[in-house]
Amino acid sequence: MLRRRIAIFLLFITLSTCGLAARLFYLQVWCNDKYQAKALSQRLREIEIQPKRGIMTDRNGKKLVINISLDSVVVNPRQLTEPEKVAQALAVALELPVDAVLAKVKKNSSFEWIARKVEAEKSARVRDLKLKGVYLVEESARFYPNGSLAAHVLGFAGIDNQGLEGIELLYDNELRGTFGRFRGETDADGREIPGGEKQYVPSEDGYNLTLTIDEVIQHVAEREIDRLMEETKARSALIVVSDPTTGEILGLTNRPTFDPNMPLAVPEENRRNLAVWYNYEPGSTFKIVTAAAAMEEGVVSNNDSFYCRGGMQVADHFIGCVTAHGSQTFAEVVKNSCNVGFMTIGLRMA
């Protein structure tokens, strides 16, 4: 009986040992790649490398939009021994609510943004604190050196350098560039492991963009629209200057306007580009184009006579005039802005 018990016990030990060995073989050999990748992912910390957004220039190469470097404040909560004191100090230096900062520094992570792209004065105050676990990260920020000049054309970009309005939004894919990546092994506190695995993929900067805008013409348009607003006390106005031979826009300005460096400081309607947002018929303002085209094509002369009965049938529509102008010369048609006369001229070019 004793020998039988010993034999059973030894058999149990043997089977258990074989089972453990099989399990170890399965985990360490058969599933080696799977668990090695998981272990590596737990040790690797990935940091995005932000590309520089492409700049914008006018047709003569004058810079309208550039990039500047600003510091962002980040913390590694795992490295903080006194989070309350750190939060208090950062809140004072950055002029932020203490509760909001404290909630971030108490998170169970190794990377938390406290403030993005802060002014030089604030970043200097944080640097002087010399707090363990608090770091300053250099980031690229959008800057519009001429303030509100051509604001509605250029638009503006967000905190992550993404285009939100204007040309910044329209050509966002070209201007944005491609993010890079840095991955490095870290310990439980988020500190880099010397000699650990590192992976680096460089970022690619965005393309630069040359606009048809002429900075000098844009300045003149801005000056004149400000004078117009002052004289007429109008609620809004716009000026578009184009090259008639190519259609290129040389200047475009709206009022009210905004500073793209601080786009959220004004109501949303101030950021609306009236020149492209409003859709309306040009009406009599376009008659001078019809007259110029007719003269260039030679279908009208100063001696031509036109007769207005107060309206005219064109296809399925009867278009009236302000009054029956009677017999008129070409110059009088232009002077009276006569619809019938201009319809007759337009039909000659059809």
C-alpha positions as CSV (number, residue, x, y, z in Angstrom):
1,M,0.0,0.0,0.0
2,L,2.8,2.4,0.9
3,R,4.7,1.6,-2.4
4,R,1.5,2.2,-4.3
5,R,1.0,5.6,-2.7
6,I,4.6,6.6,-3.4
7,A,4.2,5.5,-7.0
8,I,1.0,7.5,-7.4
9,F,2.7,10.6,-5.9
10,L,5.7,10.2,-8.1
11,L,3.4,9.8,-11.2
12,F,1.5,13.0,-10.2
13,I,4.8,14.9,-9.8
14,T,6.0,13.6,-13.1
15,L,2.8,14.5,-15.0
16,S,2.8,18.0,-13.3
17,T,6.4,18.6,-14.3
18,C,5.7,17.5,-17.8
19,G,2.6,19.7,-18.0
20,L,4.6,22.7,-16.7
21,A,7.4,22.0,-19.2
22,A,4.9,21.8,-22.0
23,R,3.3,25.0,-20.9
24,L,6.6,26.8,-20.7
25,F,7.5,25.4,-24.1
26,Y,4.3,26.7,-25.5
27,L,4.7,30.2,-24.0
28,Q,8.5,30.7,-24.5
29,V,9.0,28.9,-27.8
30,W,5.7,28.4,-29.7
31,C,4.3,31.9,-28.7
32,N,7.6,33.6,-28.4
33,D,7.0,36.2,-31.1
34,K,3.6,37.1,-29.8
35,Y,4.6,37.7,-26.2
36,Q,7.9,39.3,-27.1
37,A,6.0,41.9,-29.2
38,K,3.6,42.5,-26.3
39,A,6.4,42.9,-23.8
40,L,8.2,45.3,-26.2
41,S,5.0,47.4,-26.8
42,Q,4.7,47.9,-23.0
43,R,8.2,49.2,-22.8
44,L,8.1,51.3,-25.9
45,R,6.9,54.9,-25.7
46,E,6.0,56.6,-29.0
47,I,6.3,60.3,-29.7
48,E,5.0,62.0,-32.8
49,I,7.4,64.3,-34.6
50,Q,5.4,67.2,-35.9
51,P,6.4,68.4,-39.4
52,K,6.7,72.1,-40.3
53,R,3.7,73.4,-42.1
54,G,4.5,74.9,-45.5
55,I,4.7,78.7,-45.6
56,M,2.7,81.0,-47.9
57,T,4.1,83.9,-50.0
58,D,2.5,86.4,-52.3
59,R,3.2,86.4,-56.1
60,N,6.5,88.3,-55.4
61,G,7.8,86.0,-52.7
62,K,6.9,88.2,-49.7
63,K,6.0,86.0,-46.7
64,L,2.3,86.1,-45.7
65,V,2.3,83.0,-43.4
66,I,5.3,81.6,-41.5
67,N,6.1,79.2,-38.7
68,I,7.6,80.1,-35.3
69,S,8.8,77.9,-32.4
70,L,6.9,77.8,-29.1
71,D,7.3,75.7,-26.0
72,S,4.6,73.3,-24.8
73,V,4.5,72.0,-21.2
74,V,4.1,68.3,-20.6
75,V,4.4,66.2,-17.4
76,N,5.2,62.5,-16.7
77,P,2.9,61.8,-13.7
78,R,4.8,58.7,-12.8
79,Q,7.9,60.7,-12.0
80,L,6.0,63.1,-9.7
81,T,6.4,62.6,-5.9
82,E,4.3,65.6,-4.9
83,P,1.7,66.1,-7.6
84,E,-0.3,68.7,-5.5
85,K,2.7,71.0,-5.2
86,V,3.6,70.6,-8.9
87,A,0.1,71.4,-10.0
88,Q,0.0,74.5,-7.8
89,A,3.3,75.7,-9.2
90,L,2.4,75.1,-12.8
91,A,-1.1,76.7,-12.4
92,V,0.5,79.9,-11.1
93,A,3.2,79.9,-13.8
94,L,0.8,79.2,-16.7
95,E,-2.2,81.1,-15.3
96,L,-4.4,78.0,-15.4
97,P,-7.0,76.6,-12.9
98,V,-5.3,74.5,-10.3
99,D,-8.0,71.8,-10.4
100,A,-7.6,71.3,-14.1
101,V,-3.8,70.9,-13.8
102,L,-4.1,68.6,-10.8
103,A,-6.4,66.3,-12.7
104,K,-3.8,65.8,-15.4
105,V,-0.8,65.3,-13.1
106,K,-2.6,62.6,-11.1
107,K,-3.3,60.5,-14.2
108,N,-1.8,57.0,-14.5
109,S,0.3,57.7,-17.6
110,S,3.7,58.7,-18.6
111,F,2.8,61.7,-20.8
112,E,0.2,64.5,-20.3
113,W,-0.1,67.9,-22.0
114,I,-0.5,70.7,-19.6
115,A,-0.4,73.6,-22.0
116,R,0.3,73.8,-25.7
117,K,2.3,76.5,-27.5
118,V,2.6,79.0,-24.6
119,E,4.1,82.4,-24.7
120,A,7.8,82.8,-24.1
121,E,7.2,84.5,-20.8
122,K,5.2,81.6,-19.4
123,S,7.6,78.9,-20.7
124,A,10.4,80.9,-19.0
125,R,8.6,80.8,-15.7
126,V,8.1,77.0,-16.0
127,R,11.7,76.5,-16.9
128,D,12.8,78.5,-13.8
129,L,10.7,76.1,-11.6
130,K,13.0,73.2,-12.5
131,L,10.4,70.7,-11.5
132,K,11.1,66.9,-11.8
133,G,8.9,65.2,-14.3
134,V,7.9,68.5,-16.0
135,Y,9.3,69.1,-19.5
136,L,9.2,71.8,-22.2
137,V,8.7,70.4,-25.7
138,E,9.4,72.6,-28.7
139,E,6.5,72.8,-31.2
140,S,5.9,74.7,-34.5
141,A,3.1,77.3,-34.5
142,R,1.5,79.2,-37.3
143,F,2.2,82.9,-37.4
144,Y,0.7,85.7,-39.6
145,P,3.2,88.5,-39.6
146,N,0.9,91.1,-41.2
147,G,-2.0,90.5,-38.7
148,S,-5.4,90.9,-40.4
149,L,-3.9,91.5,-43.9
150,A,-5.7,89.1,-46.4
151,A,-7.1,87.2,-43.4
152,H,-10.1,85.9,-45.3
153,V,-7.9,84.6,-48.0
154,L,-5.3,83.0,-45.8
155,G,-7.6,81.6,-43.2
156,F,-6.0,80.1,-40.0
157,A,-4.8,76.9,-38.5
158,G,-5.6,75.1,-35.3
159,I,-3.5,74.1,-32.3
160,D,-2.3,70.9,-34.1
161,N,-1.4,73.0,-37.2
162,Q,-4.5,71.7,-39.1
163,G,-6.1,74.1,-41.6
164,L,-9.5,75.4,-40.4
165,E,-10.4,78.2,-42.8
166,G,-9.4,79.8,-46.1
167,I,-6.4,78.6,-48.1
168,E,-5.1,76.9,-44.9
169,L,-8.1,74.6,-45.1
170,L,-8.3,74.3,-48.9
171,Y,-4.7,73.2,-49.3
172,D,-4.4,71.5,-45.9
173,N,-3.1,68.2,-47.3
174,E,-0.3,69.9,-49.2
175,L,0.7,72.3,-46.4
176,R,0.4,69.9,-43.5
177,G,3.3,67.5,-44.3
178,T,3.7,64.0,-42.9
179,F,4.2,63.2,-39.2
180,G,7.3,61.4,-38.1
181,R,7.7,58.9,-35.2
182,F,10.2,58.2,-32.4
183,R,9.8,55.1,-30.3
184,G,12.2,54.3,-27.5
185,E,12.2,51.8,-24.6
186,T,11.4,53.2,-21.2
187,D,11.1,51.8,-17.6
188,A,8.0,51.8,-15.4
189,D,8.6,55.5,-14.6
190,G,8.8,56.5,-18.3
191,R,12.6,57.0,-18.2
192,E,14.6,56.1,-21.3
193,I,16.5,52.8,-20.9
194,P,20.2,53.3,-21.9
195,G,21.0,51.0,-24.8
196,G,17.4,50.1,-25.3
197,E,15.7,49.7,-28.7
198,K,15.0,52.9,-30.6
199,Q,13.1,53.5,-33.8
200,Y,13.1,56.9,-35.7
201,V,11.0,57.8,-38.7
202,P,11.7,61.5,-39.7
203,S,8.9,63.8,-40.5
204,E,8.4,65.4,-43.9
205,D,7.7,69.2,-44.0
206,G,4.7,70.5,-46.0
207,Y,4.9,72.2,-49.4
208,N,5.2,75.9,-49.6
209,L,2.5,77.8,-51.4
210,T,2.7,80.9,-53.7
211,L,-0.5,82.9,-54.0
212,T,-1.6,85.2,-56.8
213,I,-2.1,87.9,-54.2
214,D,0.1,91.0,-54.5
215,E,1.0,92.3,-51.0
216,V,1.2,95.9,-52.2
217,I,-2.2,95.7,-53.9
218,Q,-3.6,94.0,-50.9
219,H,-2.4,96.8,-48.6
220,V,-4.1,99.4,-50.9
221,A,-7.3,97.4,-50.9
222,E,-7.3,97.2,-47.1
223,R,-6.6,100.9,-46.8
224,E,-9.4,101.8,-49.2
225,I,-12.0,99.5,-47.6
226,D,-11.2,101.0,-44.2
227,R,-11.8,104.5,-45.6
228,L,-15.0,103.3,-47.2
229,M,-16.3,101.8,-43.9
230,E,-15.5,105.1,-42.1
231,E,-17.2,107.3,-44.7
232,T,-20.3,105.2,-45.2
233,K,-20.7,103.6,-41.8
234,A,-21.5,100.4,-43.6
235,R,-22.0,97.1,-41.7
236,S,-19.9,95.1,-44.2
237,A,-18.0,95.6,-47.4
238,L,-15.7,93.7,-49.8
239,I,-13.1,94.5,-52.4
240,V,-11.8,92.1,-55.0
241,V,-9.0,93.1,-57.4
242,S,-8.3,90.8,-60.3
243,D,-6.2,90.7,-63.4
244,P,-8.8,90.8,-66.3
245,T,-6.4,89.0,-68.7
246,T,-5.9,86.0,-66.5
247,G,-8.6,86.1,-63.8
248,E,-5.9,85.9,-61.1
249,I,-6.9,87.5,-57.8
250,L,-4.4,90.2,-56.9
251,G,-6.2,91.4,-53.8
252,L,-9.3,90.4,-51.7
253,T,-10.5,92.0,-48.5
254,N,-13.6,91.9,-46.4
255,R,-15.0,94.0,-43.5
256,P,-15.6,93.1,-40.7
257,T,-12.3,91.2,-40.4
258,F,-10.2,89.4,-37.9
259,D,-6.6,88.6,-36.9
260,P,-5.7,85.0,-37.9
261,N,-3.3,84.9,-35.0
262,M,-6.3,85.2,-32.6
263,P,-9.3,84.0,-34.7
264,L,-11.5,83.1,-31.8
265,A,-11.3,86.6,-30.3
266,V,-14.1,87.8,-32.7
267,P,-17.6,86.6,-33.6
268,E,-17.8,83.9,-36.3
269,E,-19.4,86.2,-38.8
270,N,-16.2,88.3,-38.8
271,R,-14.4,85.3,-40.2
272,R,-16.8,84.9,-43.1
273,N,-15.4,85.5,-46.5
274,L,-18.2,87.6,-48.0
275,A,-16.6,87.6,-51.5
276,V,-17.2,83.9,-51.9
277,W,-19.8,83.2,-49.2
278,Y,-22.5,85.5,-50.7
279,N,-24.1,84.3,-54.0
280,Y,-25.9,87.0,-55.9
281,E,-26.3,88.3,-59.4
282,P,-23.9,91.1,-60.3
283,G,-26.8,93.0,-62.0
284,S,-26.0,96.4,-63.6
285,T,-22.4,96.3,-62.3
286,F,-21.7,93.8,-65.0
287,K,-23.1,95.8,-67.8
288,I,-19.8,97.6,-68.3
289,V,-18.2,94.2,-69.0
290,T,-20.9,93.5,-71.7
291,A,-20.3,96.9,-73.2
292,A,-16.5,96.5,-73.3
293,A,-16.8,93.0,-74.8
294,A,-19.2,94.3,-77.5
295,M,-16.8,97.1,-78.4
296,E,-13.9,94.7,-78.5
297,E,-15.8,92.2,-80.8
298,G,-16.9,95.1,-83.0
299,V,-20.6,94.4,-82.8
300,V,-21.5,97.9,-81.6
301,S,-20.3,101.4,-82.4
302,N,-21.1,104.9,-81.1
303,N,-23.4,105.6,-84.0
304,D,-25.7,102.6,-83.3
305,S,-29.3,103.3,-82.2
306,F,-31.4,101.3,-79.8
307,Y,-35.1,101.5,-79.0
308,C,-36.5,100.7,-75.5
309,R,-40.2,100.1,-75.1
310,G,-39.8,99.4,-71.4
311,G,-39.1,95.7,-71.7
312,M,-38.1,92.8,-74.0
313,Q,-39.0,89.2,-74.4
314,V,-35.9,86.9,-74.3
315,A,-36.8,83.2,-74.8
316,D,-39.4,82.3,-72.1
317,H,-38.8,85.4,-70.0
318,F,-40.0,89.0,-70.3
319,I,-37.4,91.3,-68.8
320,G,-38.5,94.8,-68.0
321,C,-36.6,98.1,-67.8
322,V,-36.9,100.8,-65.2
323,T,-38.8,102.9,-67.8
324,A,-39.4,103.2,-71.5
325,H,-36.2,105.0,-72.6
326,G,-37.3,105.3,-76.3
327,S,-34.6,105.8,-78.9
328,Q,-31.0,105.9,-77.6
329,T,-27.4,105.9,-78.8
330,F,-24.9,103.4,-77.4
331,A,-23.6,106.0,-75.0
332,E,-27.1,106.7,-73.7
333,V,-27.7,103.0,-73.2
334,V,-24.7,102.9,-71.0
335,K,-25.7,106.1,-69.2
336,N,-29.3,105.0,-68.6
337,S,-28.2,101.4,-67.7
338,C,-30.9,100.3,-70.1
339,N,-31.8,96.6,-69.8
340,V,-33.3,96.4,-73.3
341,G,-30.3,98.1,-74.9
342,F,-27.8,95.7,-73.2
343,M,-29.9,92.7,-74.0
344,T,-29.9,93.7,-77.6
345,I,-26.1,94.1,-77.5
346,G,-25.7,90.7,-75.7
347,L,-27.7,88.9,-78.3
348,R,-25.5,90.3,-81.1
349,M,-22.5,88.5,-79.5
350,A,-24.4,85.3,-79.0
